[in-house]
């Protein structure tokens, strides 16, 4: 087993072919991550525009990574 980085929160929907699909509730999910001490968030690329709904004071505390494919998530979380 390979250890997975535990300092990330991620959200999105996965298609049958490995595409990361946008979701709703980005603001709420990011605020919840911060409340739980998580500052690195992986989001679907198509949700990038939704980050602007997060208050700037909170947004500045988060590091966002945007992905289009599940393989990108593996690389990030496994440190590949």
C-alpha positions as CSV (number, residue, x, y, z in Angstrom):
1,X,0.0,0.0,0.0
2,X,1.1,3.5,-0.8
3,X,0.3,6.2,1.7
4,X,-2.0,9.0,0.5
5,X,-1.4,12.6,1.5
6,X,-3.8,13.5,4.2
7,X,-3.7,17.3,4.0
8,X,-6.0,17.6,1.0
9,X,-9.7,17.9,0.6
10,X,-11.2,16.9,-2.7
11,X,-14.6,17.0,-4.3
12,X,-16.1,16.3,-7.7
13,X,-17.9,13.6,-9.6
14,X,-16.2,11.0,-11.6
15,X,-17.4,9.9,-15.1
16,X,-17.1,6.3,-16.3
17,X,-14.1,7.3,-18.4
18,X,-12.2,9.0,-15.6
19,X,-13.2,12.6,-16.3
20,X,-13.7,14.8,-13.1
21,X,-17.1,16.5,-13.4
22,X,-18.1,19.7,-11.7
23,X,-20.2,19.7,-8.6
24,X,-22.3,22.2,-6.6
25,X,-21.6,23.6,-3.1
26,X,-18.0,24.6,-3.7
27,X,-18.1,27.5,-1.2
28,X,-19.7,25.3,1.6
29,X,-17.3,22.5,1.0
30,X,-14.2,24.7,1.1
31,X,-15.4,26.4,4.3
32,X,-15.9,23.0,5.8
33,X,-12.3,22.0,4.8
34,X,-10.9,25.1,6.5
35,X,-12.9,24.4,9.6
36,X,-11.3,21.0,9.8
37,X,-7.8,22.4,9.3
38,X,-7.4,21.5,5.6
39,X,-6.0,24.2,3.4
40,X,-5.3,22.3,0.2
41,X,-8.3,21.6,-2.0
42,X,-8.6,19.7,-5.2
43,X,-11.5,20.8,-7.4
44,X,-12.8,20.0,-11.0
45,X,-11.3,22.5,-13.4
46,X,-14.9,23.5,-14.4
47,X,-15.5,24.7,-10.8
48,X,-12.7,27.2,-11.0
49,X,-15.2,30.0,-11.5
50,X,-17.1,29.0,-8.3
51,X,-14.1,29.8,-6.1
52,X,-14.9,33.5,-6.4
53,X,-18.0,32.8,-4.3
54,X,-15.8,32.1,-1.3
55,X,-15.1,35.2,0.8
56,X,-11.6,36.6,0.0
57,X,-10.5,36.3,3.6
58,X,-11.2,32.6,3.5
59,X,-10.1,32.1,-0.1
60,X,-6.7,33.5,0.7
61,X,-6.1,30.7,3.3
62,X,-6.7,28.0,0.7
63,X,-4.5,26.5,-2.0
64,X,-6.5,25.3,-5.0
65,X,-5.6,22.6,-7.5
66,X,-7.8,22.1,-10.5
67,X,-8.1,18.8,-12.3
68,X,-9.8,17.3,-15.3
69,X,-8.9,13.6,-15.0
70,X,-8.7,11.1,-12.1
71,X,-5.1,10.4,-13.0
72,X,-4.2,13.9,-12.0
73,X,-5.7,13.3,-8.6
74,X,-3.7,10.1,-8.1
75,X,-0.5,11.9,-8.9
76,X,-1.2,14.7,-6.4
77,X,-2.4,12.4,-3.6
78,X,0.3,9.8,-4.1
79,X,3.1,12.4,-4.7
80,X,4.0,10.9,-8.1
